[in-house]
């Protein structure tokens, strides 16, 4: 009986130590580990933020803002020829 109580005590301590790590973890937000807002690209190239608002479009190697102005072109090798 005494050995069973000691075993249960150690198991309770181990479980407490496991959950302490979760208590000290930072809160999960919409930002990634580097502090930037996370966006996702839907089918068709639409760039959406965490709330689902359109933030722009990606077509080929060009990124457009919501008003279809060119934001930047992704550099790379010439894809033709």
Biopython code that builds the backbone (N, CA, C, O; Angstrom):
import numpy as np
from Bio.PDB.StructureBuilder import StructureBuilder

atoms = [
    (1, "UNK", "N", (0.826, -1.192, 0.000)),
    (1, "UNK", "CA", (0.000, 0.000, 0.000)),
    (1, "UNK", "C", (0.867, 1.251, 0.000)),
    (1, "UNK", "O", (0.574, 2.221, -0.700)),
    (2, "UNK", "N", (1.945, 1.223, 0.796)),
    (2, "UNK", "CA", (2.815, 2.387, 0.883)),
    (2, "UNK", "C", (3.491, 2.651, -0.465)),
    (2, "UNK", "O", (3.650, 3.804, -0.865)),
    (3, "UNK", "N", (3.885, 1.590, -1.158)),
    (3, "UNK", "CA", (4.546, 1.752, -2.453)),
    (3, "UNK", "C", (3.565, 2.324, -3.486)),
    (3, "UNK", "O", (3.960, 3.123, -4.336)),
    (4, "UNK", "N", (2.313, 1.926, -3.416)),
    (4, "UNK", "CA", (1.300, 2.449, -4.338)),
    (4, "UNK", "C", (1.084, 3.942, -4.112)),
    (4, "UNK", "O", (0.950, 4.693, -5.078)),
    (5, "UNK", "N", (1.049, 4.383, -2.870)),
    (5, "UNK", "CA", (0.877, 5.803, -2.552)),
    (5, "UNK", "C", (2.066, 6.610, -3.064)),
    (5, "UNK", "O", (1.887, 7.695, -3.618)),
    (6, "UNK", "N", (3.266, 6.091, -2.884)),
    (6, "UNK", "CA", (4.468, 6.789, -3.358)),
    (6, "UNK", "C", (4.455, 6.876, -4.886)),
    (6, "UNK", "O", (4.811, 7.911, -5.449)),
    (7, "UNK", "N", (4.052, 5.806, -5.552)),
    (7, "UNK", "CA", (3.982, 5.807, -7.016)),
    (7, "UNK", "C", (2.964, 6.828, -7.516)),
    (7, "UNK", "O", (3.233, 7.567, -8.463)),
    (8, "UNK", "N", (1.806, 6.866, -6.885)),
    (8, "UNK", "CA", (0.777, 7.840, -7.259)),
    (8, "UNK", "C", (1.279, 9.255, -7.010)),
    (8, "UNK", "O", (1.028, 10.148, -7.819)),
    (9, "UNK", "N", (1.979, 9.472, -5.912)),
    (9, "UNK", "CA", (2.535, 10.786, -5.599)),
    (9, "UNK", "C", (3.500, 11.233, -6.701)),
    (9, "UNK", "O", (3.437, 12.377, -7.151)),
    (10, "UNK", "N", (4.384, 10.342, -7.135)),
    (10, "UNK", "CA", (5.337, 10.687, -8.194)),
    (10, "UNK", "C", (4.621, 10.957, -9.527)),
    (10, "UNK", "O", (5.026, 11.838, -10.286)),
    (11, "UNK", "N", (3.571, 10.204, -9.801)),
    (11, "UNK", "CA", (2.810, 10.447, -11.025)),
    (11, "UNK", "C", (2.124, 11.810, -10.998)),
    (11, "UNK", "O", (2.095, 12.512, -12.009)),
    (12, "UNK", "N", (1.580, 12.180, -9.858)),
    (12, "UNK", "CA", (0.941, 13.491, -9.721)),
    (12, "UNK", "C", (1.968, 14.601, -9.896)),
    (12, "UNK", "O", (1.692, 15.593, -10.571)),
    (13, "UNK", "N", (3.136, 14.452, -9.307)),
    (13, "UNK", "CA", (4.210, 15.447, -9.459)),
    (13, "UNK", "C", (4.617, 15.556, -10.925)),
    (13, "UNK", "O", (4.801, 16.661, -11.436)),
    (14, "UNK", "N", (4.760, 14.417, -11.606)),
    (14, "UNK", "CA", (5.157, 14.424, -13.020)),
    (14, "UNK", "C", (4.111, 15.129, -13.880)),
    (14, "UNK", "O", (4.464, 15.903, -14.769)),
    (15, "UNK", "N", (2.835, 14.871, -13.627)),
    (15, "UNK", "CA", (1.779, 15.534, -14.385)),
    (15, "UNK", "C", (1.760, 17.035, -14.125)),
    (15, "UNK", "O", (1.534, 17.820, -15.045)),
    (16, "UNK", "N", (1.992, 17.433, -12.896)),
    (16, "UNK", "CA", (2.052, 18.867, -12.578)),
    (16, "UNK", "C", (3.196, 19.541, -13.329)),
    (16, "UNK", "O", (3.037, 20.651, -13.837)),
    (17, "UNK", "N", (4.336, 18.881, -13.401)),
    (17, "UNK", "CA", (5.476, 19.455, -14.115)),
    (17, "UNK", "C", (5.195, 19.574, -15.612)),
    (17, "UNK", "O", (5.661, 20.513, -16.258)),
    (18, "UNK", "N", (4.446, 18.639, -16.156)),
    (18, "UNK", "CA", (4.092, 18.706, -17.577)),
    (18, "UNK", "C", (3.203, 19.915, -17.842)),
    (18, "UNK", "O", (3.400, 20.621, -18.831)),
    (19, "UNK", "N", (2.230, 20.161, -16.974)),
    (19, "UNK", "CA", (1.300, 21.258, -17.201)),
    (19, "UNK", "C", (1.893, 22.618, -16.852)),
    (19, "UNK", "O", (1.391, 23.633, -17.335)),
    (20, "UNK", "N", (2.925, 22.679, -16.046)),
    (20, "UNK", "CA", (3.576, 23.952, -15.732)),
    (20, "UNK", "C", (4.181, 24.547, -16.996)),
    (20, "UNK", "O", (4.165, 25.765, -17.170)),
    (21, "UNK", "N", (4.711, 23.712, -17.875)),
    (21, "UNK", "CA", (5.281, 24.209, -19.132)),
    (21, "UNK", "C", (4.208, 24.897, -19.975)),
    (21, "UNK", "O", (4.493, 25.902, -20.627)),
    (22, "UNK", "N", (2.988, 24.376, -19.973)),
    (22, "UNK", "CA", (1.902, 25.015, -20.718)),
    (22, "UNK", "C", (1.515, 26.351, -20.112)),
    (22, "UNK", "O", (1.134, 27.268, -20.840)),
    (23, "UNK", "N", (1.602, 26.480, -18.822)),
    (23, "UNK", "CA", (1.247, 27.746, -18.181)),
    (23, "UNK", "C", (2.228, 28.855, -18.524)),
    (23, "UNK", "O", (1.842, 30.023, -18.582)),
    (24, "UNK", "N", (3.482, 28.512, -18.750)),
    (24, "UNK", "CA", (4.494, 29.518, -19.065)),
    (24, "UNK", "C", (4.614, 29.789, -20.560)),
    (24, "UNK", "O", (5.371, 30.674, -20.959)),
    (25, "UNK", "N", (3.893, 29.053, -21.391)),
    (25, "UNK", "CA", (3.959, 29.254, -22.839)),
    (25, "UNK", "C", (3.267, 30.566, -23.200)),
    (25, "UNK", "O", (2.279, 30.935, -22.565)),
    (26, "UNK", "N", (3.771, 31.276, -24.212)),
    (26, "UNK", "CA", (3.115, 32.519, -24.619)),
    (26, "UNK", "C", (1.750, 32.240, -25.233)),
    (26, "UNK", "O", (1.505, 31.158, -25.767)),
    (27, "UNK", "N", (0.880, 33.213, -25.153)),
    (27, "UNK", "CA", (-0.451, 33.065, -25.714)),
    (27, "UNK", "C", (-0.359, 32.974, -27.237)),
    (27, "UNK", "O", (0.404, 33.708, -27.865)),
    (28, "UNK", "N", (-1.129, 32.086, -27.813)),
    (28, "UNK", "CA", (-1.129, 31.933, -29.266)),
    (28, "UNK", "C", (-1.981, 33.047, -29.858)),
    (28, "UNK", "O", (-3.147, 33.216, -29.504)),
    (29, "UNK", "N", (-1.369, 33.806, -30.771)),
    (29, "UNK", "CA", (-2.080, 34.899, -31.431)),
    (29, "UNK", "C", (-2.008, 34.695, -32.934)),
    (29, "UNK", "O", (-1.591, 33.639, -33.409)),
    (30, "UNK", "N", (-2.415, 35.708, -33.673)),
    (30, "UNK", "CA", (-2.357, 35.632, -35.128)),
    (30, "UNK", "C", (-0.946, 35.858, -35.645)),
    (30, "UNK", "O", (-0.706, 35.719, -36.844)),
    (31, "UNK", "N", (-0.030, 36.194, -34.790)),
    (31, "UNK", "CA", (1.328, 36.463, -35.240)),
    (31, "UNK", "C", (2.177, 35.209, -35.108)),
    (31, "UNK", "O", (1.955, 34.381, -34.224)),
    (32, "UNK", "N", (3.146, 35.083, -35.995)),
    (32, "UNK", "CA", (4.018, 33.920, -35.917)),
    (32, "UNK", "C", (5.146, 34.192, -34.927)),
    (32, "UNK", "O", (5.115, 35.206, -34.230)),
    (33, "UNK", "N", (6.130, 33.319, -34.851)),
    (33, "UNK", "CA", (7.166, 33.440, -33.831)),
    (33, "UNK", "C", (8.077, 34.633, -34.050)),
    (33, "UNK", "O", (8.799, 35.025, -33.133)),
    (34, "UNK", "N", (8.066, 35.225, -35.245)),
    (34, "UNK", "CA", (8.910, 36.383, -35.505)),
    (34, "UNK", "C", (8.162, 37.695, -35.317)),
    (34, "UNK", "O", (8.759, 38.759, -35.478)),
    (35, "UNK", "N", (6.882, 37.654, -34.985)),
    (35, "UNK", "CA", (6.119, 38.856, -34.722)),
    (35, "UNK", "C", (5.422, 39.445, -35.929)),
    (35, "UNK", "O", (4.902, 40.558, -35.847)),
    (36, "UNK", "N", (5.392, 38.739, -37.045)),
    (36, "UNK", "CA", (4.721, 39.242, -38.234)),
    (36, "UNK", "C", (3.309, 38.680, -38.311)),
    (36, "UNK", "O", (3.051, 37.555, -37.883)),
    (37, "UNK", "N", (2.405, 39.474, -38.859)),
    (37, "UNK", "CA", (1.034, 39.022, -39.034)),
    (37, "UNK", "C", (1.016, 37.913, -40.083)),
    (37, "UNK", "O", (1.660, 38.025, -41.127)),
    (38, "UNK", "N", (0.285, 36.859, -39.803)),
    (38, "UNK", "CA", (0.222, 35.724, -40.729)),
    (38, "UNK", "C", (-0.862, 35.959, -41.778)),
    (38, "UNK", "O", (-1.981, 36.358, -41.455)),
    (39, "UNK", "N", (-0.517, 35.709, -43.017)),
    (39, "UNK", "CA", (-1.465, 35.775, -44.123)),
    (39, "UNK", "C", (-1.541, 34.401, -44.770)),
    (39, "UNK", "O", (-0.644, 33.575, -44.602)),
    (40, "UNK", "N", (-2.607, 34.166, -45.501)),
    (40, "UNK", "CA", (-2.698, 32.923, -46.260)),
    (40, "UNK", "C", (-3.097, 33.274, -47.682)),
    (40, "UNK", "O", (-3.744, 34.292, -47.929)),
    (41, "UNK", "N", (-2.705, 32.426, -48.601)),
    (41, "UNK", "CA", (-3.024, 32.629, -50.011)),
    (41, "UNK", "C", (-4.070, 31.597, -50.400)),
    (41, "UNK", "O", (-3.826, 30.392, -50.339)),
    (42, "UNK", "N", (-5.231, 32.082, -50.799)),
    (42, "UNK", "CA", (-6.322, 31.199, -51.205)),
    (42, "UNK", "C", (-6.128, 30.791, -52.662)),
    (42, "UNK", "O", (-5.267, 31.322, -53.364)),
    (43, "UNK", "N", (-6.943, 29.845, -53.096)),
    (43, "UNK", "CA", (-6.892, 29.449, -54.503)),
    (43, "UNK", "C", (-7.241, 30.660, -55.359)),
    (43, "UNK", "O", (-8.134, 31.436, -55.019)),
    (44, "UNK", "N", (-6.542, 30.810, -56.448)),
    (44, "UNK", "CA", (-6.758, 31.962, -57.316)),
    (44, "UNK", "C", (-5.811, 33.103, -56.994)),
    (44, "UNK", "O", (-5.805, 34.112, -57.699)),
    (45, "UNK", "N", (-4.996, 32.965, -55.930)),
    (45, "UNK", "CA", (-3.987, 33.963, -55.615)),
    (45, "UNK", "C", (-4.421, 35.063, -54.671)),
    (45, "UNK", "O", (-3.662, 36.008, -54.462)),
    (46, "UNK", "N", (-5.609, 34.984, -54.092)),
    (46, "UNK", "CA", (-6.064, 36.012, -53.160)),
    (46, "UNK", "C", (-5.304, 35.908, -51.848)),
    (46, "UNK", "O", (-5.203, 34.822, -51.277)),
    (47, "UNK", "N", (-4.765, 37.033, -51.359)),
    (47, "UNK", "CA", (-4.056, 37.077, -50.079)),
    (47, "UNK", "C", (-5.051, 37.516, -49.014)),
    (47, "UNK", "O", (-5.645, 38.588, -49.125)),
    (48, "UNK", "N", (-5.238, 36.689, -47.974)),
    (48, "UNK", "CA", (-6.203, 36.967, -46.912)),
    (48, "UNK", "C", (-5.489, 37.081, -45.577)),
    (48, "UNK", "O", (-4.525, 36.362, -45.315)),
    (49, "UNK", "N", (-5.976, 38.007, -44.717)),
    (49, "UNK", "CA", (-5.407, 38.101, -43.375)),
    (49, "UNK", "C", (-6.160, 37.161, -42.440)),
    (49, "UNK", "O", (-6.986, 36.368, -42.890)),
    (50, "UNK", "N", (-5.880, 37.246, -41.148)),
    (50, "UNK", "CA", (-6.490, 36.351, -40.172)),
    (50, "UNK", "C", (-7.993, 36.498, -40.055)),
    (50, "UNK", "O", (-8.677, 35.552, -39.662)),
    (51, "UNK", "N", (-8.531, 37.689, -40.396)),
    (51, "UNK", "CA", (-9.970, 37.925, -40.330)),
    (51, "UNK", "C", (-10.684, 37.581, -41.627)),
    (51, "UNK", "O", (-11.908, 37.677, -41.707)),
    (52, "UNK", "N", (-9.925, 37.179, -42.649)),
    (52, "UNK", "CA", (-10.515, 36.844, -43.936)),
    (52, "UNK", "C", (-10.638, 38.021, -44.882)),
    (52, "UNK", "O", (-11.218, 37.886, -45.959)),
    (53, "UNK", "N", (-10.095, 39.190, -44.499)),
    (53, "UNK", "CA", (-10.144, 40.363, -45.369)),
    (53, "UNK", "C", (-9.099, 40.231, -46.470)),
    (53, "UNK", "O", (-8.003, 39.717, -46.244)),
    (54, "UNK", "N", (-9.449, 40.697, -47.660)),
    (54, "UNK", "CA", (-8.528, 40.630, -48.798)),
    (54, "UNK", "C", (-7.431, 41.665, -48.607)),
    (54, "UNK", "O", (-7.703, 42.850, -48.419)),
    (55, "UNK", "N", (-6.187, 41.201, -48.657)),
    (55, "UNK", "CA", (-5.027, 42.081, -48.496)),
    (55, "UNK", "C", (-4.263, 42.264, -49.795)),
    (55, "UNK", "O", (-3.325, 43.060, -49.851)),
    (56, "UNK", "N", (-4.650, 41.537, -50.850)),
    (56, "UNK", "CA", (-3.992, 41.664, -52.136)),
    (56, "UNK", "C", (-4.127, 40.394, -52.943)),
    (56, "UNK", "O", (-4.908, 39.500, -52.615)),
    (57, "UNK", "N", (-3.339, 40.335, -54.018)),
    (57, "UNK", "CA", (-3.370, 39.176, -54.905)),
    (57, "UNK", "C", (-1.966, 38.837, -55.351)),
    (57, "UNK", "O", (-1.095, 39.704, -55.411)),
    (58, "UNK", "N", (-1.751, 37.573, -55.664)),
    (58, "UNK", "CA", (-0.506, 37.112, -56.271)),
    (58, "UNK", "C", (-0.874, 36.493, -57.613)),
    (58, "UNK", "O", (-1.658, 35.547, -57.688)),
    (59, "UNK", "N", (-0.290, 37.048, -58.667)),
    (59, "UNK", "CA", (-0.477, 36.500, -60.006)),
    (59, "UNK", "C", (0.895, 36.320, -60.624)),
    (59, "UNK", "O", (1.595, 37.293, -60.901)),
    (60, "UNK", "N", (1.275, 35.070, -60.838)),
    (60, "UNK", "CA", (2.607, 34.793, -61.374)),
    (60, "UNK", "C", (3.667, 35.177, -60.361)),
    (60, "UNK", "O", (3.673, 34.676, -59.236)),
    (61, "UNK", "N", (4.576, 36.078, -60.764)),
    (61, "UNK", "CA", (5.629, 36.527, -59.851)),
    (61, "UNK", "C", (5.395, 37.956, -59.373)),
    (61, "UNK", "O", (6.319, 38.602, -58.878)),
    (62, "UNK", "N", (4.153, 38.458, -59.518)),
    (62, "UNK", "CA", (3.825, 39.828, -59.124)),
    (62, "UNK", "C", (2.825, 39.811, -57.976)),
    (62, "UNK", "O", (1.869, 39.035, -57.982)),
    (63, "UNK", "N", (3.057, 40.680, -56.986)),
    (63, "UNK", "CA", (2.162, 40.819, -55.839)),
    (63, "UNK", "C", (1.467, 42.172, -55.943)),
    (63, "UNK", "O", (2.118, 43.207, -56.083)),
    (64, "UNK", "N", (0.132, 42.152, -55.873)),
    (64, "UNK", "CA", (-0.673, 43.361, -55.987)),
    (64, "UNK", "C", (-1.320, 43.678, -54.646)),
    (64, "UNK", "O", (-1.600, 42.772, -53.860)),
    (65, "UNK", "N", (-1.561, 44.976, -54.378)),
    (65, "UNK", "CA", (-2.288, 45.367, -53.172)),
    (65, "UNK", "C", (-3.788, 45.304, -53.469)),
    (65, "UNK", "O", (-4.163, 44.967, -54.592)),
    (66, "UNK", "N", (-4.671, 45.620, -52.491)),
    (66, "UNK", "CA", (-6.116, 45.498, -52.723)),
    (66, "UNK", "C", (-6.651, 46.370, -53.864)),
    (66, "UNK", "O", (-7.694, 46.058, -54.438)),
    (67, "UNK", "N", (-5.948, 47.459, -54.197)),
    (67, "UNK", "CA", (-6.412, 48.313, -55.296)),
    (67, "UNK", "C", (-5.749, 47.954, -56.625)),
    (67, "UNK", "O", (-5.808, 48.737, -57.573)),
    (68, "UNK", "N", (-5.119, 46.780, -56.705)),
    (68, "UNK", "CA", (-4.473, 46.241, -57.898)),
    (68, "UNK", "C", (-3.266, 47.049, -58.349)),
    (68, "UNK", "O", (-2.889, 46.983, -59.519)),
    (69, "UNK", "N", (-2.652, 47.806, -57.450)),
    (69, "UNK", "CA", (-1.375, 48.441, -57.755)),
    (69, "UNK", "C", (-0.276, 47.421, -57.471)),
    (69, "UNK", "O", (-0.376, 46.642, -56.524)),
    (70, "UNK", "N", (0.773, 47.428, -58.296)),
    (70, "UNK", "CA", (1.871, 46.474, -58.106)),
    (70, "UNK", "C", (2.635, 46.843, -56.845)),
    (70, "UNK", "O", (3.143, 47.958, -56.728)),
    (71, "UNK", "N", (2.718, 45.909, -55.900)),
    (71, "UNK", "CA", (3.497, 46.124, -54.672)),
    (71, "UNK", "C", (4.951, 45.763, -54.896)),
    (71, "UNK", "O", (5.844, 46.548, -54.574)),
    (72, "UNK", "N", (5.197, 44.584, -55.445)),
    (72, "UNK", "CA", (6.553, 44.166, -55.783)),
    (72, "UNK", "C", (6.507, 42.943, -56.690)),
    (72, "UNK", "O", (5.507, 42.231, -56.784)),
    (73, "UNK", "N", (7.628, 42.742, -57.344)),
    (73, "UNK", "CA", (7.798, 41.591, -58.223)),
    (73, "UNK", "C", (8.813, 40.674, -57.568)),
    (73, "UNK", "O", (9.884, 41.115, -57.152)),
    (74, "UNK", "N", (8.474, 39.402, -57.479)),
    (74, "UNK", "CA", (9.368, 38.431, -56.856)),
    (74, "UNK", "C", (10.506, 38.139, -57.831)),
    (74, "UNK", "O", (10.263, 37.641, -58.930)),
    (75, "UNK", "N", (11.748, 38.444, -57.438)),
    (75, "UNK", "CA", (12.862, 38.214, -58.365)),
    (75, "UNK", "C", (13.128, 36.722, -58.551)),
    (75, "UNK", "O", (12.868, 35.910, -57.663)),
    (76, "UNK", "N", (13.637, 36.394, -59.697)),
    (76, "UNK", "CA", (13.961, 34.999, -59.980)),
    (76, "UNK", "C", (14.479, 34.869, -61.389)),
    (76, "UNK", "O", (14.667, 35.858, -62.098)),
    (77, "UNK", "N", (14.702, 33.646, -61.780)),
    (77, "UNK", "CA", (15.198, 33.394, -63.124)),
    (77, "UNK", "C", (14.120, 33.700, -64.150)),
    (77, "UNK", "O", (12.926, 33.631, -63.861)),
    (78, "UNK", "N", (14.563, 34.040, -65.349)),
    (78, "UNK", "CA", (13.637, 34.262, -66.447)),
    (78, "UNK", "C", (12.953, 32.940, -66.775)),
    (78, "UNK", "O", (13.616, 31.960, -67.116)),
    (79, "UNK", "N", (11.632, 32.914, -66.671)),
    (79, "UNK", "CA", (10.897, 31.666, -66.849)),
    (79, "UNK", "C", (10.643, 31.346, -68.322)),
    (79, "UNK", "O", (10.262, 30.225, -68.658)),
    (80, "UNK", "N", (10.852, 32.320, -69.191)),
    (80, "UNK", "CA", (10.634, 32.088, -70.617)),
    (80, "UNK", "C", (11.950, 31.726, -71.276)),
    (80, "UNK", "O", (12.972, 32.374, -71.053)),
    (81, "UNK", "N", (11.913, 30.691, -72.085)),
    (81, "UNK", "CA", (13.108, 30.310, -72.842)),
    (81, "UNK", "C", (14.055, 29.606, -72.030)),
    (81, "UNK", "O", (15.116, 29.215, -72.517)),
]
sb = StructureBuilder()
sb.init_structure("model")
sb.init_model(0)
sb.init_chain("A")
sb.init_seg("    ")
for serial, (resi, resn, name, xyz) in enumerate(atoms, 1):
    if name == "N":
        sb.init_residue(resn, " ", resi, " ")
    sb.init_atom(name, np.array(xyz, "f"), 0.0, 1.0, " ", f" {name:<3s}", serial, name[0])
structure = sb.get_structure()
